[in-house]
Amino acid sequence: MDKNNLYDALEELILERINTHHLDEPEAVEQAYARLTEITDKLRGTFTERQQLIFTECEDAYCVYEGETINFYYRAGFSDAIRFLFGWTDSTQWRDGKWN
């Protein structure tokens, strides 16, 4: 398989898995998000117009940060799973078909 095709397939798989898990979040995650939204809306009501613009910039920056964090940790977990299945590259972990 072509390296670019493999990369594209991996990108598609990771995006699909993130989207799938996002649609089936545990209740604790849903409750935490609902609480954050409630508090954010309350805080937003206290801002001047200028403060509202700055707060919106903060929200946007946080959304990018959160997305990148999810993407990073999902990729790290996926990478670890692949390394586990095919053998660790570190010689102290896995060599010649057996754990050391």
C-alpha positions in Angstrom: 0.0 0.0 0.0 1.2 3.5 -0.9 2.4 5.5 2.1 0.1 8.4 1.3 -2.9 6.0 0.9 -2.1 4.5 4.3 -1.8 8.0 5.8 -5.1 9.1 4.3 -6.8 5.9 5.5 -5.5 6.4 9.0 -6.7 10.0 9.0 -10.2 8.9 7.9 -10.3 6.1 10.5 -9.2 8.4 13.4 -11.7 11.1 12.4 -14.5 8.5 12.2 -13.6 7.1 15.6 -13.5 10.5 17.2 -16.8 11.4 15.8 -18.3 8.1 16.8 -17.2 8.4 20.4 -18.3 12.0 20.5 -21.8 11.0 19.7 -21.8 8.4 22.5 -20.3 10.3 25.4 -20.8 9.0 29.0 -23.4 10.8 31.1 -20.6 12.3 33.3 -19.2 14.1 30.2 -22.6 15.3 29.1 -23.3 16.6 32.7 -19.9 18.4 32.8 -20.6 20.0 29.4 -24.1 21.1 30.5 -22.6 22.7 33.7 -19.9 24.5 31.7 -22.5 25.8 29.3 -24.7 27.0 32.2 -21.9 28.8 33.9 -20.6 30.2 30.6 -24.0 31.7 29.7 -24.3 33.2 33.2 -20.9 34.8 32.9 -21.5 36.0 29.4 -24.5 38.0 30.7 -22.2 40.1 32.8 -19.9 41.3 30.0 -19.6 44.6 28.2 -19.5 44.5 24.4 -15.7 44.6 24.4 -15.4 41.9 27.1 -17.8 39.7 25.1 -15.5 39.9 22.0 -12.5 38.9 24.1 -14.5 36.1 25.8 -15.6 34.8 22.3 -11.9 34.8 21.3 -11.1 32.7 24.4 -13.9 30.3 23.7 -12.6 29.9 20.1 -9.1 29.3 21.3 -10.3 26.8 23.9 -12.3 24.9 21.2 -9.2 24.5 19.0 -7.1 23.5 22.1 -9.7 20.9 23.1 -9.9 19.5 19.6 -6.1 19.2 19.2 -5.9 17.6 22.6 -8.5 15.0 21.8 -6.8 14.4 18.4 -3.3 14.0 20.1 -4.4 11.5 22.8 -6.5 9.5 20.4 -3.6 9.2 18.0 -1.3 8.3 20.9 -3.7 5.6 22.0 -4.0 4.3 18.5 -0.3 4.3 18.0 0.2 2.4 21.3 -2.3 -0.2 20.2 -0.6 -0.7 16.9 2.8 -1.0 18.6 1.4 -3.5 21.1 -0.2 -5.6 18.4 2.9 -5.7 16.2 5.6 -5.6 18.9 7.3 -2.8 20.7 10.2 -1.2 18.9 12.0 -0.8 22.2 14.0 -4.0 22.7 13.3 -4.1 26.4 9.6 -4.5 25.7 9.2 -7.1 23.0 11.6 -9.1 20.9 11.5 -12.4 19.0 7.9 -13.1 19.8 8.0 -12.9 23.6 7.9 -10.2 26.2 11.2 -9.5 28.0 
